[in-house]
Amino acid sequence: MYYWIFLQNFGEPSIFQSDNGREFANKVVTEFCTMWPELKIIHGKPRHSQSQGSIERANQDIENILATWLQDNRTKKKWKEGLKFVQFMKTRGFHQGIKCSPYEVMFGMPAKIGIRSTILTVNIICN
């Protein structure tokens, strides 16, 4: 049911990183482990502020972007549809540590945003 998020673009995941929160022990993750027996779940060190803090910040970013998407689209129930947009917003942003976006690392070029980033000529776009 939820596995389409992972399979759609890159295939089945090999690793999940957990911040030791209870949400990672829920039915969905149990279902993932059943579907993908080789899936490894990596837990952060308990009460390790550096690793836990970065995970919590990333989770908060995702929650905030998704909440904005839900509000903009006037829905509360279609959150799964918003996950693609949330994923894109997170991966196209500049990352100070790698000096580019995660999207650029994965695909070797900046994310294409809007019609002007396509190969269409200005003449075709205007018409």
Backbone atoms as SQL, in Angstrom:
CREATE TABLE atoms (id INTEGER PRIMARY KEY, chain TEXT, resi INTEGER, resn TEXT, atom TEXT, x REAL, y REAL, z REAL);
INSERT INTO atoms VALUES
  (1, 'A', 1, 'MET', 'N', 0.817, -1.186, 0.000),
  (2, 'A', 1, 'MET', 'CA', 0.000, 0.000, 0.000),
  (3, 'A', 1, 'MET', 'C', 0.864, 1.254, 0.000),
  (4, 'A', 2, 'TYR', 'N', 1.725, 1.449, 0.994),
  (5, 'A', 2, 'TYR', 'CA', 2.574, 2.634, 1.065),
  (6, 'A', 2, 'TYR', 'C', 3.878, 2.453, 0.293),
  (7, 'A', 3, 'TYR', 'N', 4.176, 1.238, -0.120),
  (8, 'A', 3, 'TYR', 'CA', 5.456, 0.953, -0.740),
  (9, 'A', 3, 'TYR', 'C', 5.665, 1.657, -2.070),
  (10, 'A', 4, 'TRP', 'N', 4.606, 2.137, -2.708),
  (11, 'A', 4, 'TRP', 'CA', 4.747, 2.813, -3.998),
  (12, 'A', 4, 'TRP', 'C', 5.668, 4.019, -3.908),
  (13, 'A', 5, 'ILE', 'N', 5.741, 4.635, -2.746),
  (14, 'A', 5, 'ILE', 'CA', 6.597, 5.806, -2.562),
  (15, 'A', 5, 'ILE', 'C', 8.045, 5.448, -2.899),
  (16, 'A', 6, 'PHE', 'N', 8.462, 4.267, -2.484),
  (17, 'A', 6, 'PHE', 'CA', 9.841, 3.851, -2.682),
  (18, 'A', 6, 'PHE', 'C', 10.063, 3.209, -4.048),
  (19, 'A', 7, 'LEU', 'N', 9.149, 2.377, -4.448),
  (20, 'A', 7, 'LEU', 'CA', 9.325, 1.619, -5.676),
  (21, 'A', 7, 'LEU', 'C', 9.208, 2.455, -6.933),
  (22, 'A', 8, 'GLN', 'N', 8.415, 3.481, -6.881),
  (23, 'A', 8, 'GLN', 'CA', 8.079, 4.245, -8.070),
  (24, 'A', 8, 'GLN', 'C', 9.298, 4.793, -8.801),
  (25, 'A', 9, 'ASN', 'N', 10.268, 5.299, -8.099),
  (26, 'A', 9, 'ASN', 'CA', 11.409, 5.926, -8.749),
  (27, 'A', 9, 'ASN', 'C', 12.691, 5.104, -8.723),
  (28, 'A', 10, 'PHE', 'N', 12.937, 4.395, -7.645),
  (29, 'A', 10, 'PHE', 'CA', 14.259, 3.804, -7.477),
  (30, 'A', 10, 'PHE', 'C', 14.272, 2.319, -7.131),
  (31, 'A', 11, 'GLY', 'N', 13.136, 1.703, -6.972),
  (32, 'A', 11, 'GLY', 'CA', 13.123, 0.303, -6.559),
  (33, 'A', 11, 'GLY', 'C', 13.034, 0.173, -5.054),
  (34, 'A', 12, 'GLU', 'N', 13.086, -1.056, -4.592),
  (35, 'A', 12, 'GLU', 'CA', 12.900, -1.266, -3.157),
  (36, 'A', 12, 'GLU', 'C', 14.072, -0.715, -2.360),
  (37, 'A', 13, 'PRO', 'N', 13.783, -0.201, -1.155),
  (38, 'A', 13, 'PRO', 'CA', 14.863, 0.343, -0.322),
  (39, 'A', 13, 'PRO', 'C', 15.687, -0.778, 0.288),
  (40, 'A', 14, 'SER', 'N', 16.935, -0.482, 0.579),
  (41, 'A', 14, 'SER', 'CA', 17.763, -1.467, 1.259),
  (42, 'A', 14, 'SER', 'C', 17.996, -1.076, 2.716),
  (43, 'A', 15, 'ILE', 'N', 17.832, 0.225, 3.035),
  (44, 'A', 15, 'ILE', 'CA', 18.075, 0.705, 4.398),
  (45, 'A', 15, 'ILE', 'C', 17.004, 1.717, 4.790),
  (46, 'A', 16, 'PHE', 'N', 16.521, 1.606, 6.012),
  (47, 'A', 16, 'PHE', 'CA', 15.699, 2.637, 6.659),
  (48, 'A', 16, 'PHE', 'C', 16.510, 3.149, 7.826),
  (49, 'A', 17, 'GLN', 'N', 16.529, 4.447, 8.021),
  (50, 'A', 17, 'GLN', 'CA', 17.195, 4.999, 9.187),
  (51, 'A', 17, 'GLN', 'C', 16.139, 5.453, 10.166),
  (52, 'A', 18, 'SER', 'N', 16.240, 4.980, 11.388),
  (53, 'A', 18, 'SER', 'CA', 15.271, 5.287, 12.429),
  (54, 'A', 18, 'SER', 'C', 15.904, 6.158, 13.496),
  (55, 'A', 19, 'ASP', 'N', 15.094, 7.054, 14.046),
  (56, 'A', 19, 'ASP', 'CA', 15.571, 7.879, 15.152),
  (57, 'A', 19, 'ASP', 'C', 15.121, 7.300, 16.492),
  (58, 'A', 20, 'ASN', 'N', 14.798, 6.041, 16.511),
  (59, 'A', 20, 'ASN', 'CA', 14.349, 5.326, 17.704),
  (60, 'A', 20, 'ASN', 'C', 12.960, 5.748, 18.175),
  (61, 'A', 21, 'GLY', 'N', 12.265, 6.506, 17.376),
  (62, 'A', 21, 'GLY', 'CA', 10.914, 6.919, 17.725),
  (63, 'A', 21, 'GLY', 'C', 9.922, 5.785, 17.516),
  (64, 'A', 22, 'ARG', 'N', 8.805, 5.854, 18.201),
  (65, 'A', 22, 'ARG', 'CA', 7.821, 4.785, 18.124),
  (66, 'A', 22, 'ARG', 'C', 7.175, 4.659, 16.753),
  (67, 'A', 23, 'GLU', 'N', 7.203, 5.745, 15.951),
  (68, 'A', 23, 'GLU', 'CA', 6.602, 5.682, 14.625),
  (69, 'A', 23, 'GLU', 'C', 7.324, 4.693, 13.707),
  (70, 'A', 24, 'PHE', 'N', 8.558, 4.355, 14.042),
  (71, 'A', 24, 'PHE', 'CA', 9.303, 3.414, 13.219),
  (72, 'A', 24, 'PHE', 'C', 9.061, 1.966, 13.633),
  (73, 'A', 25, 'ALA', 'N', 8.252, 1.758, 14.611),
  (74, 'A', 25, 'ALA', 'CA', 7.909, 0.402, 15.023),
  (75, 'A', 25, 'ALA', 'C', 6.461, 0.093, 14.671),
  (76, 'A', 26, 'ASN', 'N', 5.853, 0.909, 13.862),
  (77, 'A', 26, 'ASN', 'CA', 4.432, 0.746, 13.578),
  (78, 'A', 26, 'ASN', 'C', 4.169, -0.285, 12.501),
  (79, 'A', 27, 'LYS', 'N', 2.906, -0.441, 12.186),
  (80, 'A', 27, 'LYS', 'CA', 2.442, -1.451, 11.240),
  (81, 'A', 27, 'LYS', 'C', 3.060, -1.293, 9.850),
  (82, 'A', 28, 'VAL', 'N', 3.239, -0.061, 9.403),
  (83, 'A', 28, 'VAL', 'CA', 3.773, 0.180, 8.058),
  (84, 'A', 28, 'VAL', 'C', 5.187, -0.369, 7.932),
  (85, 'A', 29, 'VAL', 'N', 6.052, -0.060, 8.898),
  (86, 'A', 29, 'VAL', 'CA', 7.429, -0.538, 8.831),
  (87, 'A', 29, 'VAL', 'C', 7.472, -2.054, 8.974),
  (88, 'A', 30, 'THR', 'N', 6.614, -2.613, 9.801),
  (89, 'A', 30, 'THR', 'CA', 6.524, -4.063, 9.919),
  (90, 'A', 30, 'THR', 'C', 6.136, -4.680, 8.579),
  (91, 'A', 31, 'GLU', 'N', 5.207, -4.021, 7.885),
  (92, 'A', 31, 'GLU', 'CA', 4.793, -4.479, 6.557),
  (93, 'A', 31, 'GLU', 'C', 5.954, -4.397, 5.571),
  (94, 'A', 32, 'PHE', 'N', 6.732, -3.314, 5.633),
  (95, 'A', 32, 'PHE', 'CA', 7.897, -3.174, 4.758),
  (96, 'A', 32, 'PHE', 'C', 8.883, -4.325, 4.983),
  (97, 'A', 33, 'CYS', 'N', 9.131, -4.626, 6.238),
  (98, 'A', 33, 'CYS', 'CA', 10.082, -5.693, 6.559),
  (99, 'A', 33, 'CYS', 'C', 9.587, -7.051, 6.064),
  (100, 'A', 34, 'THR', 'N', 8.301, -7.254, 6.061),
  (101, 'A', 34, 'THR', 'CA', 7.726, -8.484, 5.527),
  (102, 'A', 34, 'THR', 'C', 7.882, -8.533, 4.005),
  (103, 'A', 35, 'MET', 'N', 7.632, -7.393, 3.360),
  (104, 'A', 35, 'MET', 'CA', 7.736, -7.328, 1.896),
  (105, 'A', 35, 'MET', 'C', 9.179, -7.425, 1.422),
  (106, 'A', 36, 'TRP', 'N', 10.094, -6.818, 2.164),
  (107, 'A', 36, 'TRP', 'CA', 11.498, -6.772, 1.775),
  (108, 'A', 36, 'TRP', 'C', 12.349, -7.363, 2.898),
  (109, 'A', 37, 'PRO', 'N', 12.474, -8.685, 2.939),
  (110, 'A', 37, 'PRO', 'CA', 13.172, -9.343, 4.052),
  (111, 'A', 37, 'PRO', 'C', 14.623, -8.886, 4.237),
  (112, 'A', 38, 'GLU', 'N', 15.260, -8.382, 3.190),
  (113, 'A', 38, 'GLU', 'CA', 16.649, -7.943, 3.309),
  (114, 'A', 38, 'GLU', 'C', 16.776, -6.494, 3.777),
  (115, 'A', 39, 'LEU', 'N', 15.654, -5.825, 4.009),
  (116, 'A', 39, 'LEU', 'CA', 15.664, -4.439, 4.464),
  (117, 'A', 39, 'LEU', 'C', 16.350, -4.347, 5.826),
  (118, 'A', 40, 'LYS', 'N', 17.289, -3.406, 5.928),
  (119, 'A', 40, 'LYS', 'CA', 17.995, -3.172, 7.190),
  (120, 'A', 40, 'LYS', 'C', 17.459, -1.894, 7.815),
  (121, 'A', 41, 'ILE', 'N', 17.153, -1.958, 9.096),
  (122, 'A', 41, 'ILE', 'CA', 16.720, -0.774, 9.831),
  (123, 'A', 41, 'ILE', 'C', 17.878, -0.344, 10.719),
  (124, 'A', 42, 'ILE', 'N', 18.339, 0.873, 10.512),
  (125, 'A', 42, 'ILE', 'CA', 19.470, 1.413, 11.264),
  (126, 'A', 42, 'ILE', 'C', 18.908, 2.375, 12.296),
  (127, 'A', 43, 'HIS', 'N', 19.250, 2.151, 13.546),
  (128, 'A', 43, 'HIS', 'CA', 18.773, 3.008, 14.628),
  (129, 'A', 43, 'HIS', 'C', 19.881, 3.961, 15.049),
  (130, 'A', 44, 'GLY', 'N', 19.497, 5.210, 15.297),
  (131, 'A', 44, 'GLY', 'CA', 20.450, 6.177, 15.839),
  (132, 'A', 44, 'GLY', 'C', 20.778, 5.813, 17.272),
  (133, 'A', 45, 'LYS', 'N', 21.854, 6.376, 17.767),
  (134, 'A', 45, 'LYS', 'CA', 22.219, 6.121, 19.158),
  (135, 'A', 45, 'LYS', 'C', 21.196, 6.773, 20.070),
  (136, 'A', 46, 'PRO', 'N', 20.676, 6.041, 21.063),
  (137, 'A', 46, 'PRO', 'CA', 19.719, 6.653, 21.983),
  (138, 'A', 46, 'PRO', 'C', 20.306, 7.882, 22.665),
  (139, 'A', 47, 'ARG', 'N', 19.522, 8.935, 22.705),
  (140, 'A', 47, 'ARG', 'CA', 19.894, 10.182, 23.347),
  (141, 'A', 47, 'ARG', 'C', 21.196, 10.775, 22.791),
  (142, 'A', 48, 'HIS', 'N', 21.506, 10.512, 21.523),
  (143, 'A', 48, 'HIS', 'CA', 22.685, 11.101, 20.877),
  (144, 'A', 48, 'HIS', 'C', 22.202, 12.331, 20.128),
  (145, 'A', 49, 'SER', 'N', 22.418, 13.494, 20.724),
  (146, 'A', 49, 'SER', 'CA', 21.795, 14.718, 20.232),
  (147, 'A', 49, 'SER', 'C', 22.182, 15.069, 18.796),
  (148, 'A', 50, 'GLN', 'N', 23.410, 14.785, 18.386),
  (149, 'A', 50, 'GLN', 'CA', 23.811, 15.136, 17.017),
  (150, 'A', 50, 'GLN', 'C', 23.025, 14.344, 15.983),
  (151, 'A', 51, 'SER', 'N', 23.034, 13.007, 16.094),
  (152, 'A', 51, 'SER', 'CA', 22.343, 12.203, 15.077),
  (153, 'A', 51, 'SER', 'C', 20.839, 12.350, 15.214),
  (154, 'A', 52, 'GLN', 'N', 20.321, 12.359, 16.426),
  (155, 'A', 52, 'GLN', 'CA', 18.880, 12.472, 16.625),
  (156, 'A', 52, 'GLN', 'C', 18.380, 13.848, 16.189),
  (157, 'A', 53, 'GLY', 'N', 19.157, 14.881, 16.456),
  (158, 'A', 53, 'GLY', 'CA', 18.737, 16.234, 16.105),
  (159, 'A', 53, 'GLY', 'C', 18.595, 16.432, 14.610),
  (160, 'A', 54, 'SER', 'N', 19.549, 15.921, 13.842),
  (161, 'A', 54, 'SER', 'CA', 19.464, 16.094, 12.391),
  (162, 'A', 54, 'SER', 'C', 18.296, 15.316, 11.814),
  (163, 'A', 55, 'ILE', 'N', 18.030, 14.159, 12.342),
  (164, 'A', 55, 'ILE', 'CA', 16.885, 13.366, 11.882),
  (165, 'A', 55, 'ILE', 'C', 15.588, 14.074, 12.243),
  (166, 'A', 56, 'GLU', 'N', 15.519, 14.584, 13.461),
  (167, 'A', 56, 'GLU', 'CA', 14.311, 15.283, 13.892),
  (168, 'A', 56, 'GLU', 'C', 14.074, 16.547, 13.070),
  (169, 'A', 57, 'ARG', 'N', 15.144, 17.277, 12.735),
  (170, 'A', 57, 'ARG', 'CA', 14.995, 18.469, 11.893),
  (171, 'A', 57, 'ARG', 'C', 14.477, 18.099, 10.512),
  (172, 'A', 58, 'ALA', 'N', 15.017, 17.026, 9.936),
  (173, 'A', 58, 'ALA', 'CA', 14.559, 16.571, 8.618),
  (174, 'A', 58, 'ALA', 'C', 13.098, 16.153, 8.684),
  (175, 'A', 59, 'ASN', 'N', 12.730, 15.438, 9.732),
  (176, 'A', 59, 'ASN', 'CA', 11.324, 15.030, 9.893),
  (177, 'A', 59, 'ASN', 'C', 10.417, 16.249, 10.024),
  (178, 'A', 60, 'GLN', 'N', 10.852, 17.247, 10.778),
  (179, 'A', 60, 'GLN', 'CA', 10.054, 18.458, 10.962),
  (180, 'A', 60, 'GLN', 'C', 9.900, 19.201, 9.637),
  (181, 'A', 61, 'ASP', 'N', 10.972, 19.266, 8.852),
  (182, 'A', 61, 'ASP', 'CA', 10.885, 19.897, 7.526),
  (183, 'A', 61, 'ASP', 'C', 9.843, 19.202, 6.660),
  (184, 'A', 62, 'ILE', 'N', 9.889, 17.885, 6.642),
  (185, 'A', 62, 'ILE', 'CA', 8.946, 17.108, 5.831),
  (186, 'A', 62, 'ILE', 'C', 7.517, 17.352, 6.299),
  (187, 'A', 63, 'GLU', 'N', 7.306, 17.337, 7.604),
  (188, 'A', 63, 'GLU', 'CA', 5.964, 17.599, 8.147),
  (189, 'A', 63, 'GLU', 'C', 5.474, 18.990, 7.752),
  (190, 'A', 64, 'ASN', 'N', 6.351, 19.995, 7.842),
  (191, 'A', 64, 'ASN', 'CA', 5.962, 21.371, 7.516),
  (192, 'A', 64, 'ASN', 'C', 5.634, 21.531, 6.029),
  (193, 'A', 65, 'ILE', 'N', 6.463, 20.957, 5.167),
  (194, 'A', 65, 'ILE', 'CA', 6.216, 21.055, 3.726),
  (195, 'A', 65, 'ILE', 'C', 4.915, 20.341, 3.374),
  (196, 'A', 66, 'LEU', 'N', 4.695, 19.165, 3.956),
  (197, 'A', 66, 'LEU', 'CA', 3.472, 18.422, 3.680),
  (198, 'A', 66, 'LEU', 'C', 2.248, 19.169, 4.201),
  (199, 'A', 67, 'ALA', 'N', 2.355, 19.757, 5.379),
  (200, 'A', 67, 'ALA', 'CA', 1.232, 20.532, 5.928),
  (201, 'A', 67, 'ALA', 'C', 0.896, 21.710, 5.017),
  (202, 'A', 68, 'THR', 'N', 1.914, 22.371, 4.491),
  (203, 'A', 68, 'THR', 'CA', 1.681, 23.479, 3.558),
  (204, 'A', 68, 'THR', 'C', 1.016, 22.980, 2.288),
  (205, 'A', 69, 'TRP', 'N', 1.489, 21.851, 1.771),
  (206, 'A', 69, 'TRP', 'CA', 0.884, 21.273, 0.556),
  (207, 'A', 69, 'TRP', 'C', -0.584, 20.932, 0.798),
  (208, 'A', 70, 'LEU', 'N', -0.876, 20.329, 1.941),
  (209, 'A', 70, 'LEU', 'CA', -2.265, 19.967, 2.268),
  (210, 'A', 70, 'LEU', 'C', -3.135, 21.215, 2.342),
  (211, 'A', 71, 'GLN', 'N', -2.620, 22.266, 2.964),
  (212, 'A', 71, 'GLN', 'CA', -3.375, 23.518, 3.078),
  (213, 'A', 71, 'GLN', 'C', -3.584, 24.153, 1.704),
  (214, 'A', 72, 'ASP', 'N', -2.533, 24.220, 0.898),
  (215, 'A', 72, 'ASP', 'CA', -2.638, 24.806, -0.441),
  (216, 'A', 72, 'ASP', 'C', -3.628, 24.050, -1.323),
  (217, 'A', 73, 'ASN', 'N', -3.729, 22.744, -1.116),
  (218, 'A', 73, 'ASN', 'CA', -4.611, 21.911, -1.929),
  (219, 'A', 73, 'ASN', 'C', -5.953, 21.628, -1.252),
  (220, 'A', 74, 'ARG', 'N', -6.199, 22.313, -0.161),
  (221, 'A', 74, 'ARG', 'CA', -7.465, 22.232, 0.580),
  (222, 'A', 74, 'ARG', 'C', -7.917, 20.789, 0.834),
  (223, 'A', 75, 'THR', 'N', -7.006, 20.015, 1.392),
  (224, 'A', 75, 'THR', 'CA', -7.323, 18.636, 1.724),
  (225, 'A', 75, 'THR', 'C', -6.602, 18.245, 3.004),
  (226, 'A', 76, 'LYS', 'N', -7.138, 17.277, 3.681),
  (227, 'A', 76, 'LYS', 'CA', -6.476, 16.717, 4.859),
  (228, 'A', 76, 'LYS', 'C', -6.238, 15.224, 4.689),
  (229, 'A', 77, 'LYS', 'N', -6.917, 14.637, 3.696),
  (230, 'A', 77, 'LYS', 'CA', -6.883, 13.188, 3.552),
  (231, 'A', 77, 'LYS', 'C', -5.979, 12.693, 2.431),
  (232, 'A', 78, 'LYS', 'N', -5.548, 13.565, 1.545),
  (233, 'A', 78, 'LYS', 'CA', -4.777, 13.122, 0.381),
  (234, 'A', 78, 'LYS', 'C', -3.278, 13.342, 0.569),
  (235, 'A', 79, 'TRP', 'N', -2.791, 13.131, 1.785),
  (236, 'A', 79, 'TRP', 'CA', -1.395, 13.385, 2.090),
  (237, 'A', 79, 'TRP', 'C', -0.448, 12.533, 1.265),
  (238, 'A', 80, 'LYS', 'N', -0.876, 11.300, 0.900),
  (239, 'A', 80, 'LYS', 'CA', 0.004, 10.437, 0.103),
  (240, 'A', 80, 'LYS', 'C', 0.305, 11.057, -1.251),
  (241, 'A', 81, 'GLU', 'N', -0.670, 11.778, -1.804),
  (242, 'A', 81, 'GLU', 'CA', -0.457, 12.447, -3.090),
  (243, 'A', 81, 'GLU', 'C', 0.583, 13.561, -2.949),
  (244, 'A', 82, 'GLY', 'N', 0.645, 14.168, -1.803),
  (245, 'A', 82, 'GLY', 'CA', 1.591, 15.256, -1.581),
  (246, 'A', 82, 'GLY', 'C', 3.021, 14.805, -1.351),
  (247, 'A', 83, 'LEU', 'N', 3.227, 13.524, -1.056),
  (248, 'A', 83, 'LEU', 'CA', 4.570, 13.053, -0.739),
  (249, 'A', 83, 'LEU', 'C', 5.552, 13.216, -1.896),
  (250, 'A', 84, 'LYS', 'N', 5.078, 13.053, -3.130),
  (251, 'A', 84, 'LYS', 'CA', 5.965, 13.255, -4.284),
  (252, 'A', 84, 'LYS', 'C', 6.467, 14.694, -4.316),
  (253, 'A', 85, 'PHE', 'N', 5.574, 15.633, -4.047),
  (254, 'A', 85, 'PHE', 'CA', 5.950, 17.045, -4.044),
  (255, 'A', 85, 'PHE', 'C', 6.892, 17.356, -2.894),
  (256, 'A', 86, 'VAL', 'N', 6.630, 16.779, -1.748),
  (257, 'A', 86, 'VAL', 'CA', 7.493, 16.981, -0.584),
  (258, 'A', 86, 'VAL', 'C', 8.890, 16.429, -0.883),
  (259, 'A', 87, 'GLN', 'N', 8.944, 15.240, -1.441),
  (260, 'A', 87, 'GLN', 'CA', 10.228, 14.629, -1.776),
  (261, 'A', 87, 'GLN', 'C', 11.003, 15.530, -2.742),
  (262, 'A', 88, 'PHE', 'N', 10.320, 16.045, -3.757),
  (263, 'A', 88, 'PHE', 'CA', 10.982, 16.907, -4.732),
  (264, 'A', 88, 'PHE', 'C', 11.486, 18.192, -4.082),
  (265, 'A', 89, 'MET', 'N', 10.671, 18.799, -3.235),
  (266, 'A', 89, 'MET', 'CA', 11.073, 20.040, -2.568),
  (267, 'A', 89, 'MET', 'C', 12.307, 19.809, -1.684),
  (268, 'A', 90, 'LYS', 'N', 12.345, 18.693, -0.990),
  (269, 'A', 90, 'LYS', 'CA', 13.488, 18.393, -0.121),
  (270, 'A', 90, 'LYS', 'C', 14.740, 18.103, -0.927),
  (271, 'A', 91, 'THR', 'N', 14.611, 17.378, -2.035),
  (272, 'A', 91, 'THR', 'CA', 15.805, 16.963, -2.767),
  (273, 'A', 91, 'THR', 'C', 16.343, 18.028, -3.711),
  (274, 'A', 92, 'ARG', 'N', 15.551, 19.048, -4.045),
  (275, 'A', 92, 'ARG', 'CA', 16.053, 20.077, -4.964),
  (276, 'A', 92, 'ARG', 'C', 16.735, 21.231, -4.232),
  (277, 'A', 93, 'GLY', 'N', 16.623, 21.271, -2.925),
  (278, 'A', 93, 'GLY', 'CA', 17.225, 22.352, -2.153),
  (279, 'A', 93, 'GLY', 'C', 18.735, 22.211, -2.013),
  (280, 'A', 94, 'PHE', 'N', 19.427, 23.333, -1.982),
  (281, 'A', 94, 'PHE', 'CA', 20.878, 23.358, -1.822),
  (282, 'A', 94, 'PHE', 'C', 21.260, 22.799, -0.462),
  (283, 'A', 95, 'HIS', 'N', 22.274, 21.954, -0.442),
  (284, 'A', 95, 'HIS', 'CA', 22.766, 21.347, 0.792),
  (285, 'A', 95, 'HIS', 'C', 24.188, 21.850, 1.039),
  (286, 'A', 96, 'GLN', 'N', 24.393, 22.541, 2.129),
  (287, 'A', 96, 'GLN', 'CA', 25.689, 23.154, 2.430),
  (288, 'A', 96, 'GLN', 'C', 26.811, 22.118, 2.491),
  (289, 'A', 97, 'GLY', 'N', 26.534, 20.965, 3.047),
  (290, 'A', 97, 'GLY', 'CA', 27.580, 19.947, 3.210),
  (291, 'A', 97, 'GLY', 'C', 28.120, 19.397, 1.905),
  (292, 'A', 98, 'ILE', 'N', 27.264, 19.250, 0.895),
  (293, 'A', 98, 'ILE', 'CA', 27.701, 18.685, -0.386),
  (294, 'A', 98, 'ILE', 'C', 27.816, 19.742, -1.481),
  (295, 'A', 99, 'LYS', 'N', 27.500, 20.989, -1.128),
  (296, 'A', 99, 'LYS', 'CA', 27.617, 22.145, -2.035),
  (297, 'A', 99, 'LYS', 'C', 26.767, 22.018, -3.304),
  (298, 'A', 100, 'CYS', 'N', 25.669, 21.311, -3.224),
  (299, 'A', 100, 'CYS', 'CA', 24.697, 21.218, -4.313),
  (300, 'A', 100, 'CYS', 'C', 23.439, 20.574, -3.724),
  (301, 'A', 101, 'SER', 'N', 22.494, 20.249, -4.556),
  (302, 'A', 101, 'SER', 'CA', 21.271, 19.612, -4.054),
  (303, 'A', 101, 'SER', 'C', 21.407, 18.090, -4.111),
  (304, 'A', 102, 'PRO', 'N', 20.697, 17.362, -3.257),
  (305, 'A', 102, 'PRO', 'CA', 20.685, 15.904, -3.368),
  (306, 'A', 102, 'PRO', 'C', 20.214, 15.435, -4.753),
  (307, 'A', 103, 'TYR', 'N', 19.312, 16.191, -5.360),
  (308, 'A', 103, 'TYR', 'CA', 18.848, 15.865, -6.714),
  (309, 'A', 103, 'TYR', 'C', 20.027, 15.863, -7.693),
  (310, 'A', 104, 'GLU', 'N', 20.884, 16.891, -7.590),
  (311, 'A', 104, 'GLU', 'CA', 22.040, 16.975, -8.478),
  (312, 'A', 104, 'GLU', 'C', 23.001, 15.814, -8.259),
  (313, 'A', 105, 'VAL', 'N', 23.169, 15.393, -7.016),
  (314, 'A', 105, 'VAL', 'CA', 24.042, 14.260, -6.726),
  (315, 'A', 105, 'VAL', 'C', 23.476, 12.998, -7.381),
  (316, 'A', 106, 'MET', 'N', 22.182, 12.814, -7.269),
  (317, 'A', 106, 'MET', 'CA', 21.551, 11.600, -7.793),
  (318, 'A', 106, 'MET', 'C', 21.506, 11.571, -9.315),
  (319, 'A', 107, 'PHE', 'N', 21.162, 12.718, -9.945),
  (320, 'A', 107, 'PHE', 'CA', 20.914, 12.729, -11.384),
  (321, 'A', 107, 'PHE', 'C', 21.973, 13.467, -12.207),
  (322, 'A', 108, 'GLY', 'N', 22.938, 14.102, -11.565),
  (323, 'A', 108, 'GLY', 'CA', 24.017, 14.752, -12.280),
  (324, 'A', 108, 'GLY', 'C', 23.660, 16.072, -12.928),
  (325, 'A', 109, 'MET', 'N', 22.517, 16.650, -12.585),
  (326, 'A', 109, 'MET', 'CA', 22.102, 17.954, -13.116),
  (327, 'A', 109, 'MET', 'C', 21.085, 18.570, -12.167),
  (328, 'A', 110, 'PRO', 'N', 20.926, 19.896, -12.229),
  (329, 'A', 110, 'PRO', 'CA', 19.932, 20.543, -11.366),
  (330, 'A', 110, 'PRO', 'C', 18.513, 20.084, -11.728),
  (331, 'A', 111, 'ALA', 'N', 17.627, 20.154, -10.760),
  (332, 'A', 111, 'ALA', 'CA', 16.222, 19.798, -10.993),
  (333, 'A', 111, 'ALA', 'C', 15.601, 20.772, -11.979),
  (334, 'A', 112, 'LYS', 'N', 14.769, 20.261, -12.844),
  (335, 'A', 112, 'LYS', 'CA', 14.068, 21.109, -13.806),
  (336, 'A', 112, 'LYS', 'C', 12.779, 21.595, -13.159),
  (337, 'A', 113, 'ILE', 'N', 12.645, 22.919, -13.124),
  (338, 'A', 113, 'ILE', 'CA', 11.479, 23.521, -12.488),
  (339, 'A', 113, 'ILE', 'C', 10.864, 24.507, -13.468),
  (340, 'A', 114, 'GLY', 'N', 9.641, 24.277, -13.826),
  (341, 'A', 114, 'GLY', 'CA', 8.940, 25.179, -14.735),
  (342, 'A', 114, 'GLY', 'C', 9.250, 24.908, -16.194),
  (343, 'A', 115, 'ILE', 'N', 8.450, 25.476, -17.048),
  (344, 'A', 115, 'ILE', 'CA', 8.559, 25.222, -18.479),
  (345, 'A', 115, 'ILE', 'C', 9.836, 25.815, -19.080),
  (346, 'A', 116, 'ARG', 'N', 10.362, 26.879, -18.488),
  (347, 'A', 116, 'ARG', 'CA', 11.575, 27.503, -19.033),
  (348, 'A', 116, 'ARG', 'C', 12.824, 26.643, -18.817),
  (349, 'A', 117, 'SER', 'N', 12.754, 25.648, -17.945),
  (350, 'A', 117, 'SER', 'CA', 13.910, 24.777, -17.733),
  (351, 'A', 117, 'SER', 'C', 13.907, 23.588, -18.695),
  (352, 'A', 118, 'THR', 'N', 12.953, 23.529, -19.602),
  (353, 'A', 118, 'THR', 'CA', 12.908, 22.457, -20.596),
  (354, 'A', 118, 'THR', 'C', 13.739, 22.832, -21.816),
  (355, 'A', 119, 'ILE', 'N', 13.810, 21.948, -22.790),
  (356, 'A', 119, 'ILE', 'CA', 14.572, 22.224, -24.010),
  (357, 'A', 119, 'ILE', 'C', 13.750, 22.991, -25.043),
  (358, 'A', 120, 'LEU', 'N', 12.519, 23.331, -24.687),
  (359, 'A', 120, 'LEU', 'CA', 11.678, 24.096, -25.610),
  (360, 'A', 120, 'LEU', 'C', 12.259, 25.492, -25.830),
  (361, 'A', 121, 'THR', 'N', 12.164, 25.967, -27.063),
  (362, 'A', 121, 'THR', 'CA', 12.646, 27.323, -27.351),
  (363, 'A', 121, 'THR', 'C', 11.664, 28.341, -26.804),
  (364, 'A', 122, 'VAL', 'N', 12.150, 29.566, -26.603),
  (365, 'A', 122, 'VAL', 'CA', 11.306, 30.653, -26.111),
  (366, 'A', 122, 'VAL', 'C', 10.130, 30.887, -27.060),
  (367, 'A', 123, 'ASN', 'N', 10.381, 30.750, -28.346),
  (368, 'A', 123, 'ASN', 'CA', 9.339, 30.939, -29.359),
  (369, 'A', 123, 'ASN', 'C', 8.182, 29.944, -29.159),
  (370, 'A', 124, 'ILE', 'N', 8.528, 28.682, -28.917),
  (371, 'A', 124, 'ILE', 'CA', 7.498, 27.651, -28.704),
  (372, 'A', 124, 'ILE', 'C', 6.759, 27.913, -27.406),
  (373, 'A', 125, 'ILE', 'N', 7.472, 28.284, -26.378),
  (374, 'A', 125, 'ILE', 'CA', 6.843, 28.562, -25.074),
  (375, 'A', 125, 'ILE', 'C', 5.853, 29.714, -25.192),
  (376, 'A', 126, 'CYS', 'N', 6.247, 30.777, -25.880),
  (377, 'A', 126, 'CYS', 'CA', 5.376, 31.944, -26.022),
  (378, 'A', 126, 'CYS', 'C', 4.119, 31.639, -26.838),
  (379, 'A', 127, 'ASN', 'N', 4.256, 30.751, -27.792),
  (380, 'A', 127, 'ASN', 'CA', 3.097, 30.401, -28.636),
  (381, 'A', 127, 'ASN', 'C', 2.238, 29.388, -27.934);
